[in-house]
Amino acid sequence: MKKLVFLLMAILVAGSAFAVVDTDTNSMGFYFDEEGNMPTIEVPNPYTPITGYILIANPDFGLLNAFEVGMILDGPYIALEVTLPVPGLNIGDANNMLVGYGTPILVEGDVVLAATVTFLYSDPSQPLFIELTNSTPDSTPEFPGLPSAVVNGDAEQLIPLALSAFEAPAAAINGSVVATHSTTLDNIKSLYR
């Protein structure tokens, strides 16, 4: 009986290891792997280069022509850079992406890579939270707080995308870190003595 229970547990773990975290259709999320399995990581060293991926899970369209998303990073980071998977143009910036691809991305499989984000995580004693939201300006104001995408080669086919996390943040680095800095009044006064 114990062997059967162990076997069932191993199958469940192995099955979930290859599943996309998000099961909703047309859902955008921030992950630390290209398969959409890791929305959180632990990083022990300061000034560690981090690569994250903005993914659309379970797309119900065949081509991705463009997307819009705002990204809020709350925590210690330096030098945010966005790389597109195919030649394209981001007329926004690294935190407010308004991206159009020169060649549409053919959607194959459960996940499509919209962009790769690289930055330096500077202080492992503090968590860094990443939240996805609508862009500014927002092309779909009737769906506040949601990113959007142009699909299937039709500029008129602008769809809102669901978020992988209904509660902020979408992703976290060292999200379980507890601050260790002492901020008592005596410690602050000692800085000026």
CYANA upper distance limits for C-alpha pairs under 8 A (distance plus 0.5 A):
  1 MET  CA      5 VAL  CA      6.83
  2 LYS  CA      6 PHE  CA      6.60
  3 LYS  CA      7 LEU  CA      6.53
  4 LEU  CA      8 LEU  CA      6.68
  5 VAL  CA      9 MET  CA      6.69
  6 PHE  CA     10 ALA  CA      6.65
  7 LEU  CA     11 ILE  CA      6.72
  8 LEU  CA     12 LEU  CA      6.72
  9 MET  CA     13 VAL  CA      6.68
 10 ALA  CA     14 ALA  CA      6.53
 11 ILE  CA     15 GLY  CA      6.45
 12 LEU  CA     16 SER  CA      6.72
 13 VAL  CA     17 ALA  CA      6.65
 14 ALA  CA     18 PHE  CA      7.61
 15 GLY  CA     19 ALA  CA      7.33
 17 ALA  CA     37 ASN  CA      7.98
 18 PHE  CA     37 ASN  CA      8.02
 19 ALA  CA     37 ASN  CA      7.39
 20 VAL  CA     35 GLU  CA      6.98
 20 VAL  CA     36 GLY  CA      5.64
 20 VAL  CA     37 ASN  CA      5.88
 20 VAL  CA     57 ALA  CA      7.88
 20 VAL  CA    110 ASP  CA      8.20
 20 VAL  CA    111 VAL  CA      8.45
 21 VAL  CA     36 GLY  CA      6.51
 21 VAL  CA     37 ASN  CA      5.69
 21 VAL  CA     38 MET  CA      8.15
 22 ASP  CA     27 SER  CA      7.75
 22 ASP  CA     36 GLY  CA      8.17
 22 ASP  CA     57 ALA  CA      7.12
 22 ASP  CA    164 SER  CA      6.29
 23 THR  CA     57 ALA  CA      7.81
 23 THR  CA     58 ASN  CA      7.40
 24 ASP  CA     57 ALA  CA      7.76
 24 ASP  CA     58 ASN  CA      7.13
 24 ASP  CA    162 ALA  CA      8.08
 24 ASP  CA    164 SER  CA      8.23
 25 THR  CA     57 ALA  CA      7.14
 25 THR  CA     58 ASN  CA      5.36
 25 THR  CA     59 PRO  CA      6.30
 25 THR  CA     60 ASP  CA      7.21
 25 THR  CA    162 ALA  CA      8.09
 26 ASN  CA     56 ILE  CA      6.55
 26 ASN  CA     57 ALA  CA      6.30
 26 ASN  CA     58 ASN  CA      6.09
 26 ASN  CA     59 PRO  CA      5.10
 26 ASN  CA     60 ASP  CA      7.04
 26 ASN  CA    161 LEU  CA      5.92
 26 ASN  CA    162 ALA  CA      6.59
 27 SER  CA     56 ILE  CA      5.80
 27 SER  CA     57 ALA  CA      5.64
 27 SER  CA     58 ASN  CA      7.38
 27 SER  CA     59 PRO  CA      7.95
 27 SER  CA    161 LEU  CA      5.92
 27 SER  CA    162 ALA  CA      4.88
 27 SER  CA    163 LEU  CA      5.75
 27 SER  CA    164 SER  CA      6.10
 28 MET  CA     54 ILE  CA      7.42
 28 MET  CA     55 LEU  CA      6.07
 28 MET  CA     56 ILE  CA      4.85
 28 MET  CA     57 ALA  CA      6.80
 28 MET  CA    147 PRO  CA      8.11
 28 MET  CA    161 LEU  CA      6.66
 28 MET  CA    162 ALA  CA      6.59
 28 MET  CA    163 LEU  CA      5.61
 28 MET  CA    164 SER  CA      6.15
 29 GLY  CA     36 GLY  CA      8.41
 29 GLY  CA     54 ILE  CA      6.24
 29 GLY  CA     55 LEU  CA      5.99
 29 GLY  CA     56 ILE  CA      7.00
 29 GLY  CA     57 ALA  CA      8.20
 29 GLY  CA    132 LEU  CA      7.82
 29 GLY  CA    163 LEU  CA      6.58
 29 GLY  CA    164 SER  CA      5.32
 29 GLY  CA    165 ALA  CA      7.82
 29 GLY  CA    170 ALA  CA      6.86
 30 PHE  CA     36 GLY  CA      8.40
 30 PHE  CA     39 PRO  CA      6.91
 30 PHE  CA     52 GLY  CA      7.19
 30 PHE  CA     53 TYR  CA      6.10
 30 PHE  CA     54 ILE  CA      5.19
 30 PHE  CA     55 LEU  CA      6.87
 30 PHE  CA    130 ILE  CA      8.15
 30 PHE  CA    132 LEU  CA      8.17
 30 PHE  CA    164 SER  CA      8.45
 30 PHE  CA    170 ALA  CA      6.62
 30 PHE  CA    171 ALA  CA      6.44
 31 TYR  CA     36 GLY  CA      6.11
 31 TYR  CA     37 ASN  CA      7.49
 31 TYR  CA     38 MET  CA      5.86
 31 TYR  CA     39 PRO  CA      5.01
 31 TYR  CA     40 THR  CA      7.85
 31 TYR  CA     52 GLY  CA      6.11
 31 TYR  CA     53 TYR  CA      5.71
 31 TYR  CA     54 ILE  CA      7.04
 31 TYR  CA     55 LEU  CA      7.81
 31 TYR  CA    171 ALA  CA      7.11
 32 PHE  CA     36 GLY  CA      7.99
 32 PHE  CA     37 ASN  CA      8.31
 32 PHE  CA     38 MET  CA      5.84
 32 PHE  CA     39 PRO  CA      6.59
 32 PHE  CA     40 THR  CA      7.63
 32 PHE  CA     41 ILE  CA      7.85
 32 PHE  CA     51 THR  CA      6.99
 32 PHE  CA     52 GLY  CA      5.05
 32 PHE  CA     53 TYR  CA      6.53
 33 ASP  CA     37 ASN  CA      7.00
 33 ASP  CA     38 MET  CA      6.43
 33 ASP  CA     52 GLY  CA      7.33
 33 ASP  CA     53 TYR  CA      7.14
 34 GLU  CA     53 TYR  CA      6.80
 34 GLU  CA     55 LEU  CA      8.11
 34 GLU  CA    113 LEU  CA      7.78
 35 GLU  CA    111 VAL  CA      7.26
 36 GLY  CA     55 LEU  CA      7.50
 36 GLY  CA     57 ALA  CA      8.12
 36 GLY  CA    111 VAL  CA      7.88
 39 PRO  CA    170 ALA  CA      7.45
 39 PRO  CA    171 ALA  CA      5.17
 39 PRO  CA    172 ALA  CA      7.10
 40 THR  CA    171 ALA  CA      5.99
 40 THR  CA    172 ALA  CA      5.31
 40 THR  CA    173 ILE  CA      6.21
 40 THR  CA    174 ASN  CA      8.05
 40 THR  CA    175 GLY  CA      7.84
 41 ILE  CA    172 ALA  CA      7.22
 41 ILE  CA    173 ILE  CA      5.59
 41 ILE  CA    174 ASN  CA      6.76
 41 ILE  CA    175 GLY  CA      8.44
 42 GLU  CA    173 ILE  CA      6.15
 42 GLU  CA    174 ASN  CA      5.14
 42 GLU  CA    175 GLY  CA      8.15
 43 VAL  CA     48 THR  CA      8.14
 43 VAL  CA    124 PRO  CA      6.85
 43 VAL  CA    173 ILE  CA      7.30
 43 VAL  CA    174 ASN  CA      6.76
 44 PRO  CA    124 PRO  CA      6.27
 45 ASN  CA    123 ASP  CA      8.11
 45 ASN  CA    124 PRO  CA      6.67
 46 PRO  CA    121 TYR  CA      6.88
 46 PRO  CA    122 SER  CA      5.27
 46 PRO  CA    123 ASP  CA      5.54
 46 PRO  CA    124 PRO  CA      6.26
 47 TYR  CA    120 LEU  CA      5.86
 47 TYR  CA    121 TYR  CA      5.70
 47 TYR  CA    122 SER  CA      4.86
 47 TYR  CA    123 ASP  CA      7.59
 48 THR  CA    120 LEU  CA      5.93
 48 THR  CA    121 TYR  CA      5.87
 48 THR  CA    122 SER  CA      7.32
 49 PRO  CA    118 THR  CA      7.54
 49 PRO  CA    119 PHE  CA      6.29
 49 PRO  CA    120 LEU  CA      5.03
 49 PRO  CA    121 TYR  CA      6.92
 50 ILE  CA    118 THR  CA      6.13
 50 ILE  CA    119 PHE  CA      5.95
 50 ILE  CA    120 LEU  CA      6.40
 50 ILE  CA    121 TYR  CA      7.14
 51 THR  CA    116 THR  CA      7.47
 51 THR  CA    117 VAL  CA      6.25
 51 THR  CA    118 THR  CA      5.04
 51 THR  CA    119 PHE  CA      7.30
 52 GLY  CA    116 THR  CA      6.37
 52 GLY  CA    117 VAL  CA      5.55
 52 GLY  CA    118 THR  CA      6.80
 53 TYR  CA    113 LEU  CA      7.46
 53 TYR  CA    114 ALA  CA      8.15
 53 TYR  CA    115 ALA  CA      6.52
 53 TYR  CA    116 THR  CA      5.14
 53 TYR  CA    117 VAL  CA      6.47
 54 ILE  CA    113 LEU  CA      6.78
 54 ILE  CA    114 ALA  CA      6.06
 54 ILE  CA    115 ALA  CA      5.75
 54 ILE  CA    116 THR  CA      6.76
 54 ILE  CA    117 VAL  CA      7.98
 55 LEU  CA    111 VAL  CA      6.92
 55 LEU  CA    112 VAL  CA      6.16
 55 LEU  CA    113 LEU  CA      5.25
 55 LEU  CA    114 ALA  CA      6.05
 55 LEU  CA    115 ALA  CA      7.79
 56 ILE  CA    111 VAL  CA      6.17
 56 ILE  CA    112 VAL  CA      5.78
 56 ILE  CA    113 LEU  CA      7.11
 56 ILE  CA    114 ALA  CA      7.42
 57 ALA  CA    110 ASP  CA      6.29
 57 ALA  CA    111 VAL  CA      5.05
 57 ALA  CA    112 VAL  CA      7.13
 58 ASN  CA    109 GLY  CA      8.28
 58 ASN  CA    110 ASP  CA      5.21
 58 ASN  CA    111 VAL  CA      6.45
 59 PRO  CA    107 VAL  CA      8.08
 59 PRO  CA    110 ASP  CA      7.26
 59 PRO  CA    111 VAL  CA      7.56
 59 PRO  CA    112 VAL  CA      8.08
 61 PHE  CA    107 VAL  CA      7.70
 61 PHE  CA    151 VAL  CA      7.02
 61 PHE  CA    152 ASN  CA      6.92
 62 GLY  CA    106 LEU  CA      6.59
 62 GLY  CA    107 VAL  CA      5.63
 62 GLY  CA    108 GLU  CA      8.21
 62 GLY  CA    151 VAL  CA      7.91
 62 GLY  CA    152 ASN  CA      6.37
 63 LEU  CA    104 PRO  CA      6.41
 63 LEU  CA    105 ILE  CA      6.00
 63 LEU  CA    106 LEU  CA      5.32
 63 LEU  CA    107 VAL  CA      6.07
 63 LEU  CA    151 VAL  CA      5.96
 63 LEU  CA    152 ASN  CA      5.05
 63 LEU  CA    153 GLY  CA      7.12
 64 LEU  CA    104 PRO  CA      5.94
 64 LEU  CA    105 ILE  CA      5.54
 64 LEU  CA    106 LEU  CA      7.16
 64 LEU  CA    107 VAL  CA      7.45
 64 LEU  CA    149 ALA  CA      7.76
 64 LEU  CA    150 VAL  CA      6.87
 64 LEU  CA    151 VAL  CA      5.24
 64 LEU  CA    152 ASN  CA      6.87
 64 LEU  CA    153 GLY  CA      8.05
 65 ASN  CA    100 GLY  CA      6.69
 65 ASN  CA    101 TYR  CA      6.15
 65 ASN  CA    103 THR  CA      7.79
 65 ASN  CA    104 PRO  CA      5.07
 65 ASN  CA    105 ILE  CA      7.05
 65 ASN  CA    149 ALA  CA      7.95
 65 ASN  CA    150 VAL  CA      5.89
 65 ASN  CA    151 VAL  CA      5.94
 65 ASN  CA    152 ASN  CA      7.53
 65 ASN  CA    153 GLY  CA      6.67
 66 ALA  CA     98 LEU  CA      8.29
 66 ALA  CA     99 VAL  CA      5.93
 66 ALA  CA    100 GLY  CA      4.77
 66 ALA  CA    101 TYR  CA      6.35
 66 ALA  CA    104 PRO  CA      8.29
 66 ALA  CA    149 ALA  CA      5.98
 66 ALA  CA    150 VAL  CA      5.46
 66 ALA  CA    151 VAL  CA      7.61
 67 PHE  CA     97 MET  CA      8.20
 67 PHE  CA     98 LEU  CA      6.80
 67 PHE  CA     99 VAL  CA      5.92
 67 PHE  CA    100 GLY  CA      7.22
 67 PHE  CA    114 ALA  CA      8.13
 67 PHE  CA    147 PRO  CA      7.97
 67 PHE  CA    148 SER  CA      6.14
 67 PHE  CA    149 ALA  CA      4.53
 67 PHE  CA    150 VAL  CA      6.66
 68 GLU  CA     96 ASN  CA      8.19
 68 GLU  CA     97 MET  CA      5.98
 68 GLU  CA     98 LEU  CA      5.14
 68 GLU  CA     99 VAL  CA      6.70
 68 GLU  CA    134 ASN  CA      7.59
 68 GLU  CA    135 SER  CA      6.21
 68 GLU  CA    138 ASP  CA      8.33
 68 GLU  CA    147 PRO  CA      6.06
 68 GLU  CA    148 SER  CA      5.79
 68 GLU  CA    149 ALA  CA      6.73
 69 VAL  CA     96 ASN  CA      6.62
 69 VAL  CA     97 MET  CA      5.82
 69 VAL  CA     98 LEU  CA      7.36
 69 VAL  CA    132 LEU  CA      7.22
 69 VAL  CA    133 THR  CA      6.49
 69 VAL  CA    134 ASN  CA      5.60
 69 VAL  CA    135 SER  CA      5.13
 69 VAL  CA    146 LEU  CA      8.18
 69 VAL  CA    147 PRO  CA      5.15
 69 VAL  CA    148 SER  CA      7.33
 70 GLY  CA     95 ASN  CA      6.27
 70 GLY  CA     96 ASN  CA      4.89
 70 GLY  CA     97 MET  CA      6.58
 70 GLY  CA    132 LEU  CA      6.23
 70 GLY  CA    133 THR  CA      5.41
 70 GLY  CA    134 ASN  CA      5.59
 70 GLY  CA    135 SER  CA      4.82
 70 GLY  CA    136 THR  CA      7.68
 70 GLY  CA    147 PRO  CA      7.73
 71 MET  CA     94 ALA  CA      8.48
 71 MET  CA     95 ASN  CA      5.37
 71 MET  CA     96 ASN  CA      6.69
 71 MET  CA     97 MET  CA      8.44
 71 MET  CA    130 ILE  CA      7.42
 71 MET  CA    131 GLU  CA      6.20
 71 MET  CA    132 LEU  CA      5.20
 71 MET  CA    133 THR  CA      6.71
 72 ILE  CA     95 ASN  CA      7.08
 72 ILE  CA    130 ILE  CA      6.22
 72 ILE  CA    131 GLU  CA      5.53
 72 ILE  CA    132 LEU  CA      6.93
 72 ILE  CA    133 THR  CA      8.31
 73 LEU  CA    128 LEU  CA      7.28
 73 LEU  CA    129 PHE  CA      6.28
 73 LEU  CA    130 ILE  CA      5.17
 73 LEU  CA    131 GLU  CA      7.00
 74 ASP  CA    128 LEU  CA      6.03
 74 ASP  CA    129 PHE  CA      5.61
 74 ASP  CA    130 ILE  CA      6.93
 75 GLY  CA    126 GLN  CA      7.41
 75 GLY  CA    127 PRO  CA      6.54
 75 GLY  CA    128 LEU  CA      4.66
 75 GLY  CA    129 PHE  CA      6.86
 76 PRO  CA    121 TYR  CA      6.66
 76 PRO  CA    122 SER  CA      5.99
 76 PRO  CA    123 ASP  CA      6.40
 76 PRO  CA    126 GLN  CA      7.62
 76 PRO  CA    127 PRO  CA      8.09
 76 PRO  CA    128 LEU  CA      6.76
 77 TYR  CA    119 PHE  CA      7.19
 77 TYR  CA    120 LEU  CA      5.97
 77 TYR  CA    121 TYR  CA      5.11
 77 TYR  CA    122 SER  CA      5.83
 77 TYR  CA    123 ASP  CA      8.29
 77 TYR  CA    128 LEU  CA      8.25
 78 ILE  CA    119 PHE  CA      6.48
 78 ILE  CA    120 LEU  CA      5.58
 78 ILE  CA    121 TYR  CA      7.15
 78 ILE  CA    122 SER  CA      7.38
 79 ALA  CA    118 THR  CA      8.45
 79 ALA  CA    119 PHE  CA      5.86
 79 ALA  CA    120 LEU  CA      6.93
 80 LEU  CA     94 ALA  CA      6.86
 80 LEU  CA    117 VAL  CA      7.50
 80 LEU  CA    118 THR  CA      6.36
 80 LEU  CA    119 PHE  CA      5.13
 80 LEU  CA    120 LEU  CA      8.07
 81 GLU  CA     94 ALA  CA      6.65
 81 GLU  CA    117 VAL  CA      6.17
 81 GLU  CA    118 THR  CA      5.67
 81 GLU  CA    119 PHE  CA      6.82
 82 VAL  CA     94 ALA  CA      6.38
 82 VAL  CA    115 ALA  CA      7.11
 82 VAL  CA    116 THR  CA      6.22
 82 VAL  CA    117 VAL  CA      5.13
 82 VAL  CA    118 THR  CA      7.00
 83 THR  CA    115 ALA  CA      6.28
 83 THR  CA    116 THR  CA      5.56
 83 THR  CA    117 VAL  CA      6.87
 84 LEU  CA     88 GLY  CA      7.30
 84 LEU  CA    114 ALA  CA      7.35
 84 LEU  CA    115 ALA  CA      5.27
 84 LEU  CA    116 THR  CA      6.81
 85 PRO  CA    113 LEU  CA      7.48
 85 PRO  CA    114 ALA  CA      7.39
 85 PRO  CA    115 ALA  CA      6.67
 85 PRO  CA    116 THR  CA      7.96
 86 VAL  CA    101 TYR  CA      7.19
 86 VAL  CA    102 GLY  CA      7.93
 86 VAL  CA    103 THR  CA      7.49
 86 VAL  CA    105 ILE  CA      7.95
 87 PRO  CA    101 TYR  CA      6.55
 87 PRO  CA    102 GLY  CA      6.09
 87 PRO  CA    103 THR  CA      7.50
 88 GLY  CA     99 VAL  CA      7.46
 88 GLY  CA    100 GLY  CA      6.06
 88 GLY  CA    101 TYR  CA      4.41
 88 GLY  CA    102 GLY  CA      5.26
 88 GLY  CA    103 THR  CA      7.98
 89 LEU  CA     99 VAL  CA      6.06
 89 LEU  CA    100 GLY  CA      5.91
 89 LEU  CA    101 TYR  CA      6.82
 89 LEU  CA    102 GLY  CA      8.04
 90 ASN  CA     97 MET  CA      6.59
 90 ASN  CA     98 LEU  CA      5.79
 90 ASN  CA     99 VAL  CA      4.78
 90 ASN  CA    100 GLY  CA      7.07
 91 ILE  CA     97 MET  CA      7.67
 91 ILE  CA     98 LEU  CA      5.97
 91 ILE  CA     99 VAL  CA      6.98
 92 GLY  CA     96 ASN  CA      5.87
 92 GLY  CA     97 MET  CA      5.42
 92 GLY  CA     98 LEU  CA      5.51
 92 GLY  CA     99 VAL  CA      7.99
 93 ASP  CA     97 MET  CA      6.10
 93 ASP  CA     98 LEU  CA      8.22
 96 ASN  CA    135 SER  CA      6.10
 96 ASN  CA    136 THR  CA      7.20
 97 MET  CA    135 SER  CA      7.21
 98 LEU  CA    135 SER  CA      7.72
101 TYR  CA    105 ILE  CA      8.23
104 PRO  CA    153 GLY  CA      7.83
107 VAL  CA    111 VAL  CA      8.35
107 VAL  CA    112 VAL  CA      6.62
108 GLU  CA    112 VAL  CA      7.79
124 PRO  CA    174 ASN  CA      7.33
125 SER  CA    177 VAL  CA      7.04
125 SER  CA    178 VAL  CA      8.03
125 SER  CA    179 ALA  CA      6.93
125 SER  CA    180 THR  CA      7.78
126 GLN  CA    174 ASN  CA      7.67
126 GLN  CA    177 VAL  CA      6.76
126 GLN  CA    178 VAL  CA      7.80
126 GLN  CA    179 ALA  CA      6.72
127 PRO  CA    172 ALA  CA      7.62
127 PRO  CA    173 ILE  CA      6.24
127 PRO  CA    174 ASN  CA      5.34
127 PRO  CA    175 GLY  CA      5.56
127 PRO  CA    176 SER  CA      7.81
127 PRO  CA    177 VAL  CA      6.46
128 LEU  CA    172 ALA  CA      6.17
128 LEU  CA    173 ILE  CA      5.62
128 LEU  CA    174 ASN  CA      7.25
128 LEU  CA    175 GLY  CA      7.31
129 PHE  CA    169 PRO  CA      6.28
129 PHE  CA    170 ALA  CA      8.15
129 PHE  CA    171 ALA  CA      6.54
129 PHE  CA    172 ALA  CA      4.99
129 PHE  CA    173 ILE  CA      7.02
129 PHE  CA    175 GLY  CA      7.68
130 ILE  CA    168 ALA  CA      8.40
130 ILE  CA    169 PRO  CA      5.92
130 ILE  CA    170 ALA  CA      6.26
130 ILE  CA    171 ALA  CA      5.58
130 ILE  CA    172 ALA  CA      6.44
131 GLU  CA    168 ALA  CA      6.23
131 GLU  CA    169 PRO  CA      5.07
131 GLU  CA    170 ALA  CA      5.54
131 GLU  CA    171 ALA  CA      7.35
132 LEU  CA    147 PRO  CA      8.15
132 LEU  CA    163 LEU  CA      7.93
132 LEU  CA    168 ALA  CA      8.44
132 LEU  CA    169 PRO  CA      8.05
132 LEU  CA    170 ALA  CA      6.89
133 THR  CA    145 GLY  CA      5.41
133 THR  CA    146 LEU  CA      5.86
133 THR  CA    147 PRO  CA      6.36
134 ASN  CA    138 ASP  CA      6.71
134 ASN  CA    144 PRO  CA      7.33
134 ASN  CA    145 GLY  CA      5.15
134 ASN  CA    146 LEU  CA      5.17
134 ASN  CA    147 PRO  CA      4.98
134 ASN  CA    148 SER  CA      8.00
135 SER  CA    139 SER  CA      8.46
135 SER  CA    147 PRO  CA      7.08
139 SER  CA    148 SER  CA      7.93
140 THR  CA    144 PRO  CA      7.81
140 THR  CA    148 SER  CA      7.41
140 THR  CA    158 LEU  CA      8.41
140 THR  CA    159 ILE  CA      8.39
140 THR  CA    160 PRO  CA      7.31
143 PHE  CA    160 PRO  CA      7.40
146 LEU  CA    160 PRO  CA      6.82
146 LEU  CA    161 LEU  CA      6.67
146 LEU  CA    162 ALA  CA      6.97
146 LEU  CA    163 LEU  CA      7.39
147 PRO  CA    160 PRO  CA      6.51
147 PRO  CA    161 LEU  CA      5.95
147 PRO  CA    162 ALA  CA      7.90
147 PRO  CA    163 LEU  CA      8.29
148 SER  CA    158 LEU  CA      7.27
148 SER  CA    159 ILE  CA      6.05
148 SER  CA    160 PRO  CA      4.74
148 SER  CA    161 LEU  CA      5.64
149 ALA  CA    158 LEU  CA      6.10
149 ALA  CA    159 ILE  CA      5.97
149 ALA  CA    160 PRO  CA      6.98
149 ALA  CA    161 LEU  CA      7.45
150 VAL  CA    154 ASP  CA      7.45
150 VAL  CA    155 ALA  CA      6.54
150 VAL  CA    156 GLU  CA      8.14
150 VAL  CA    157 GLN  CA      6.25
150 VAL  CA    158 LEU  CA      5.00
150 VAL  CA    159 ILE  CA      6.92
151 VAL  CA    155 ALA  CA      7.99
151 VAL  CA    157 GLN  CA      6.50
151 VAL  CA    158 LEU  CA      7.16
151 VAL  CA    159 ILE  CA      8.06
152 ASN  CA    157 GLN  CA      7.91
163 LEU  CA    170 ALA  CA      8.34
164 SER  CA    170 ALA  CA      7.08
165 ALA  CA    169 PRO  CA      7.40
165 ALA  CA    170 ALA  CA      5.57
182 SER  CA    187 ASN  CA      7.64
183 THR  CA    187 ASN  CA      6.80
183 THR  CA    188 ILE  CA      7.13
184 THR  CA    188 ILE  CA      6.98
185 LEU  CA    189 LYS  CA      6.63
186 ASP  CA    190 SER  CA      6.63
187 ASN  CA    191 LEU  CA      7.31
188 ILE  CA    192 TYR  CA      8.03
189 LYS  CA    193 ARG  CA      7.37
